[in-house]
């Protein structure tokens, strides 16, 4: 074994003529049933006769295909390397009288030279949640609980929801996709072509009006981009948004709390928990960044590419939850999956480096996780799911039992990170900016 740059190794494997001959005999037995030789029943021709007809090296290629995976696996076991990709193979020599030499070049799990990880200096933002942050969440919940009701006024105003019929014309002719019936449009939302909504202000219910607009030059439908159009619009109905009062009744409607004060307390706690999680994560990443700067490792490109692929997959999982599939996203952005993978490679490299650091510290500090700790964590997951039927609880327990290794790795990471944090010199600082965080109400 020869170590190369960037966590690659070269394995040179030599075999004698006897081993090569044995593989050729195996190749003969594998292929003879498919070979026809005049004077012999199909599949019964002796090997020497076949070699006389097709050449002495007729079985060499198949013999090599038989040998390569066996020799590579044996070399991996003997050298105790950890490959992270398929090897490149070179046949350096092959001679029926002398044997053969094969060279396998492969990326292996990188070795990290661990730097200092104790007593590091790091800043952590002070968690701050203001009354305004709480009020912003309440207003968001108020918007979610809003209803559209028929407006008392009859002429379109800014902020109204107008139910309209329309048909569009370019050069006096209707165009595809330019018509709809009973379309609800929020006036002032900017959903339609610039100038469309503004010209509806003042139009009464039942009235029809021609609206003149110009499609933007960058409009997604190229045949309409920059074109002047006329829309004949009829206002069928006007609605306005009704917002419930933010009071005790509101709190009861959207949560399990009986008073507004109790709801506010829950919102504040959720915001504080989320802010604590965020600032903790920022601090931990900074600590890992400091350790990485003092450590050295060569990560093979194949390993980075594999991790980047995982990140792309995870990205599209999130996209699907928002109703956007991979094909739609790539078409909208004009990207290929390969281009996205390349974009994710820096993040992938950072993640791998941090994982290697934590792994090295775990080994150095002898950090372990007991079966009892794993079981406690699984029970915590089950408890967080709320009340479960016996059947559902059994299925969930089966799932988490199948994930015991992942639970163990997560606990191991938490323990290791805790060791780093506990030894660090942490300075609390005021946040540079404190925008209101998006929160949830656990109704």
C-alpha positions in Angstrom: 0.0 0.0 0.0 1.2 3.5 -0.9 -0.4 6.6 0.5 -1.1 9.3 -2.1 -2.3 12.9 -1.7 -5.9 13.9 -0.9 -6.6 10.7 1.1 -6.0 8.3 -1.7 -4.0 5.1 -1.6 -2.5 2.8 -4.2 -2.8 -0.9 -3.6 -0.5 -3.1 -5.7 -1.5 -6.7 -5.8 0.6 -9.5 -7.3 -0.5 -13.0 -8.0 1.4 -16.0 -9.1 0.8 -18.1 -12.3 -0.9 -20.8 -10.3 -3.6 -18.3 -9.0 -4.1 -16.9 -12.5 -4.4 -20.4 -13.9 -7.0 -21.3 -11.3 -9.1 -18.3 -12.3 -8.8 -19.2 -15.9 -10.0 -22.7 -15.2 -13.0 -21.1 -13.3 -13.6 -18.9 -16.3 -13.6 -22.0 -18.6 -16.2 -23.8 -16.4 -18.3 -20.6 -16.4 -18.3 -20.2 -20.2 -18.0 -23.7 -21.7 -21.7 -24.4 -21.7 -22.2 -21.5 -24.2 -19.4 -22.7 -26.6 -19.9 -24.8 -29.7 -17.0 -26.8 -31.1 -17.5 -29.1 -34.1 -17.2 -32.7 -33.0 -18.2 -32.1 -29.4 -21.6 -31.8 -27.8 -22.4 -28.2 -26.8 -20.9 -27.4 -23.5 -18.6 -30.4 -23.4 -15.6 -29.2 -25.3 -12.3 -29.6 -23.4 -10.5 -26.4 -22.5 -7.4 -27.1 -24.6 -9.6 -27.7 -27.7 -11.3 -24.3 -27.1 -8.0 -22.6 -26.6 -6.7 -24.2 -29.9 -9.8 -22.8 -31.7 -10.0 -19.3 -30.1 -6.5 -18.7 -28.8 -4.6 -19.4 -25.6 -5.8 -16.2 -23.9 -9.5 -16.8 -24.6 -10.3 -17.0 -20.9 -7.9 -14.3 -19.6 -10.5 -11.5 -19.7 -13.1 -13.5 -17.8 -10.4 -14.7 -15.3 -9.5 -11.1 -14.6 -13.2 -10.2 -14.0 -13.3 -13.1 -11.5 -10.1 -12.1 -9.8 -10.4 -8.3 -9.4 -13.2 -8.1 -6.8 -11.7 -10.9 -4.7 -8.2 -9.4 -4.8 -9.5 -5.9 -4.0 -11.6 -7.2 -1.1 -8.6 -9.1 0.3 -6.3 -6.1 -0.1 -8.8 -3.9 1.7 -9.1 -6.3 4.6 -5.3 -6.8 4.9 -4.5 -3.1 4.8 -7.6 -2.2 6.9 -8.3 0.9 4.8 -11.8 2.4 4.6 -12.7 3.1 1.0 -15.2 5.9 0.3 -15.6 5.2 -3.4 -15.1 2.5 -6.1 -11.4 2.0 -7.0 -9.7 2.8 -10.3 -8.1 -0.4 -11.6 -5.0 -0.8 -13.8 -3.6 -4.1 -15.0 0.1 -3.5 -14.8 1.1 -7.0 -16.0 -0.5 -10.3 -16.9 1.5 -13.3 -18.0 0.3 -16.9 -17.9 3.8 -18.1 -17.0 4.7 -15.4 -14.4 1.3 -14.3 -13.0 -0.2 -10.8 -12.9 0.1 -7.5 -11.1 -3.0 -5.3 -10.5 -3.1 -1.7 -9.1 -6.1 -0.4 -7.3 -6.2 3.4 -6.6 -9.0 4.4 -4.3 -10.2 7.3 -2.0 -10.2 6.4 1.6 -11.7 7.7 4.8 -9.5 10.7 5.7 -7.2 11.0 8.7 -7.6 14.2 10.7 -4.8 15.8 12.6 -6.9 17.2 15.5 -6.1 20.7 16.8 -6.9 22.3 20.1 -10.5 21.9 21.2 -10.4 23.0 24.9 -10.5 26.4 26.4 -11.6 28.1 23.2 -12.9 31.7 23.3 -16.2 32.3 21.7 -19.1 34.7 21.8 -22.8 33.9 22.3 -25.7 36.2 21.6 -27.9 37.1 24.5 -31.4 35.8 23.9 -33.8 38.7 23.7 -37.6 38.5 23.0 -39.5 41.8 23.1 -43.1 42.5 23.6 -43.1 43.6 19.9 -41.9 40.1 18.9 -44.9 38.6 20.8 -47.3 41.0 19.2 -46.0 40.3 15.7 -46.7 36.6 16.2 -50.2 37.4 17.5 -50.8 39.5 14.4 -49.7 36.6 12.2 -52.2 34.3 14.0 -54.8 37.0 13.6 -54.2 37.0 9.9 -54.5 33.2 9.7 -57.8 33.4 11.6 -59.2 36.1 9.3 -62.2 35.7 7.1 -63.4 37.3 3.9 -66.9 38.8 4.3 -69.0 40.7 1.8 -68.1 44.4 1.8 -70.6 47.0 2.8 -69.3 49.5 0.2 -69.9 48.8 -3.5 -66.9 50.5 -5.1 -63.5 48.8 -5.2 -61.0 50.2 -2.6 -57.4 49.4 -1.9 -57.2 46.2 0.2 -60.5 44.8 -1.0 -60.8 41.3 -2.4 -62.6 41.8 -5.8 -64.3 38.8 -7.4 -63.9 39.5 -11.2 -64.4 38.1 -14.7 -61.9 39.3 -17.3 -60.7 38.6 -20.8 -57.6 40.0 -22.3 -56.9 41.2 -25.9 -53.7 41.9 -27.7 -54.1 43.7 -31.1 -57.9 43.2 -30.6 -57.6 39.4 -30.3 -58.0 37.2 -27.2 -54.8 35.4 -26.2 -54.4 32.0 -24.5 -54.5 32.2 -20.6 -55.8 35.7 -20.7 -59.3 35.0 -19.4 -60.9 33.8 -16.1 -64.3 33.9 -14.3 -64.9 34.6 -10.6 -61.2 35.2 -10.0 -60.5 36.7 -6.5 -57.9 39.4 -6.6 -56.6 41.4 -3.6 -56.3 45.0 -4.7 -52.9 46.3 -4.0 -51.2 42.9 -3.7 -49.3 43.2 -7.0 -50.5 39.8 -8.2 -51.5 41.0 -11.6 -49.7 43.0 -14.3 -48.5 46.5 -13.1 -51.3 49.0 -13.5 -54.1 46.4 -13.6 -55.2 46.6 -9.9 -54.8 50.3 -9.6 -57.3 50.9 -12.5 -59.9 48.8 -10.7 -60.1 51.2 -7.8 -63.4 53.0 -7.9 -65.2 50.4 -10.2 -68.6 49.4 -8.7 -70.0 45.9 -8.3 -71.7 44.9 -11.6 -69.7 47.5 -13.6 -67.5 46.5 -16.6 -64.4 48.5 -17.5 -61.7 48.2 -20.1 -58.2 48.4 -18.5 -55.1 49.2 -20.6 -51.8 47.6 -19.5 -48.4 46.7 -20.8 -46.8 43.4 -20.1 -43.3 43.7 -18.5 -40.3 43.1 -20.8 -39.2 40.1 -18.7 -42.7 38.5 -18.6 -42.5 34.7 -18.5 -44.6 34.3 -21.6 -42.2 35.5 -24.3 -45.0 36.2 -26.9 -46.6 38.6 -24.5 -43.5 40.3 -23.1 -43.6 44.1 -23.8 -47.0 43.9 -25.5 -49.8 46.3 -24.9 -53.1 44.6 -23.8 -56.7 45.5 -23.1 -58.6 43.6 -20.4 -62.3 43.8 -20.2 -63.1 43.4 -16.5 -66.4 42.9 -14.7 -66.6 43.2 -10.9 -69.0 40.6 -9.6 -68.5 41.0 -5.9 -66.5 42.8 -3.3 -65.1 41.2 -0.1 -63.0 42.6 2.7 -60.9 40.8 5.3 -62.4 40.5 8.8 -59.8 40.3 11.6 -60.9 38.9 14.9 -60.2 40.9 18.1 -57.0 39.8 19.9 -58.5 39.0 23.2 -59.3 36.1 25.5 -61.8 34.6 23.1 -59.2 34.8 20.3 -56.8 32.9 22.6 -59.4 30.2 23.2 -60.2 29.8 19.5 -56.6 29.3 18.3 -55.1 27.5 21.3 -55.8 25.5 24.4 -55.3 28.5 26.6 -58.1 30.3 28.4 -56.7 33.8 28.4 -54.7 36.0 26.2 -52.0 36.4 28.8 -51.5 32.6 28.9 -51.2 32.6 25.1 -48.7 35.4 25.2 -46.6 33.5 27.7 -46.5 30.5 25.5 -45.6 32.5 22.4 -42.8 34.2 24.4 -41.5 30.8 25.6 -41.6 29.4 22.0 -39.6 32.5 20.7 -37.1 32.2 23.6 -36.6 28.5 22.9 -36.1 29.1 19.2 -33.7 31.9 19.9 -31.8 29.8 22.4 -31.6 27.0 19.8 -30.4 29.4 17.2 -27.7 31.1 19.3 -26.5 27.7 20.6 -26.2 26.4 17.1 -24.3 29.5 16.0 -21.9 29.2 19.0 -21.3 25.5 18.4 -20.6 26.1 14.7 -18.1 28.8 15.7 -16.3 26.5 18.1 -16.1 23.8 15.4 -14.8 26.4 13.0 -12.1 27.3 15.4 -11.1 23.7 15.9 -11.1 23.1 12.1 -8.7 26.1 11.7 -6.3 24.4 14.0 -6.7 21.0 12.5 -5.7 19.5 9.2 -7.3 17.0 6.9 -7.5 16.1 3.3 -11.0 15.1 2.3 -11.3 13.1 -1.0 -13.4 14.7 -3.7 -15.6 11.6 -3.9 -16.6 12.0 -0.3 -17.5 15.6 -0.8 -19.5 14.8 -3.9 -21.5 12.1 -2.1 -22.3 14.4 0.8 -23.3 17.2 -1.6 -25.7 14.7 -3.3 -27.3 14.1 0.1 -27.7 17.8 0.6 -29.4 18.2 -2.8 -31.7 15.3 -2.0 -32.6 16.9 1.4 -33.2 20.3 -0.4 -35.7 18.7 -2.8 -37.4 16.9 0.0 -38.2 20.3 1.5 -39.2 21.6 -1.9 -41.7 18.8 -2.2 -43.3 19.7 1.1 -43.9 23.1 -0.4 -45.6 21.6 -3.5 -42.6 22.1 -5.8 -40.9 19.0 -7.3 -37.4 18.7 -8.6 -38.2 19.1 -12.3 -40.3 22.3 -11.6 -37.5 23.9 -9.5 -34.7 23.1 -12.0 -36.8 24.5 -14.8 -37.7 27.7 -12.9 -34.1 28.4 -11.9 -32.5 27.2 -15.2 -30.1 25.0 -13.2 -29.1 21.3 -13.6 -28.9 18.9 -10.7 -25.1 18.7 -11.3 -24.8 22.5 -11.0 -26.7 22.4 -7.7 -24.4 19.6 -6.4 -21.4 21.7 -7.1 -22.9 24.7 -5.3 -23.5 22.5 -2.2 -19.9 21.1 -2.2 -18.5 23.8 0.2 -21.2 23.1 2.7 -20.6 19.4 2.3 -16.9 19.8 2.9 -17.6 21.8 6.1 -20.0 19.2 7.4 -17.6 16.4 6.8 -14.8 18.3 8.5 -17.0 18.9 11.6 -18.0 15.3 11.7 -14.4 14.2 11.6 -13.5 16.6 14.4 -16.3 15.3 16.6 -15.4 11.7 15.8 -11.7 12.3 16.7 -12.6 14.0 20.0 -15.0 11.1 20.8 -12.2 8.6 20.3 -9.7 10.7 22.2 -11.9 11.3 25.2 -13.4 7.8 25.2 -17.0 9.2 24.9 -19.6 6.4 24.8 -23.4 6.1 25.0 -25.1 3.4 27.1 -28.1 1.4 26.1 -30.0 3.0 28.9 -29.3 6.5 27.4 -30.5 5.3 24.0 -33.7 3.8 25.5 -34.3 7.1 27.4 -34.0 9.1 24.3 -36.4 6.8 22.4 -38.9 7.1 25.2 -38.5 10.9 25.0 -39.4 10.8 21.3 -42.4 8.6 22.1 -43.6 10.9 24.9 -43.3 14.0 22.6 -45.7 12.4 20.2 -48.6 12.9 22.7 -51.2 10.4 23.4 -50.9 7.3 21.2 -53.0 4.2 20.7 -51.3 1.0 21.7 -51.0 0.0 18.1 -49.5 3.3 17.0 -47.1 3.4 20.0 -45.9 -0.1 19.1 -45.2 0.9 15.4 -43.4 4.0 16.6 -41.3 2.0 19.0 -40.4 -0.4 16.2 -39.4 2.5 14.0 -37.1 4.0 16.7 -35.6 0.7 17.5 -34.7 0.4 13.9 -33.0 3.8 14.3 -31.0 2.9 17.4 -27.7 3.5 15.7 -28.7 6.9 14.5 -30.0 7.8 18.0 -26.7 6.6 19.4 -24.7 8.8 16.9 -26.9 11.8 17.8 -26.4 11.3 21.5 -22.6 10.8 20.9 -22.4 14.1 19.0 -24.4 15.9 21.7 -22.1 14.6 24.4 -19.0 15.6 22.5 -20.3 19.0 21.7 -21.2 19.5 25.4 -17.6 18.7 26.4 -16.3 21.3 23.9 -18.8 23.9 25.2 -18.2 23.3 28.9 -14.4 23.9 28.4 -14.9 27.0 26.3 -14.6 30.6 27.5 -18.0 32.0 26.5 -18.6 35.8 26.4 -22.3 36.9 26.1 -22.8 39.8 23.7 -25.8 41.8 22.6 -27.2 40.7 19.2 -26.2 42.8 16.2 -29.8 42.9 15.2 -32.9 41.3 16.7 -35.6 40.7 14.0 -38.8 39.1 15.2 -38.6 35.4 14.8 -41.3 33.4 13.0 -43.1 31.3 15.7 -45.9 28.9 16.2 -48.7 28.4 18.6 -49.1 24.9 19.8 -52.8 24.8 19.7 
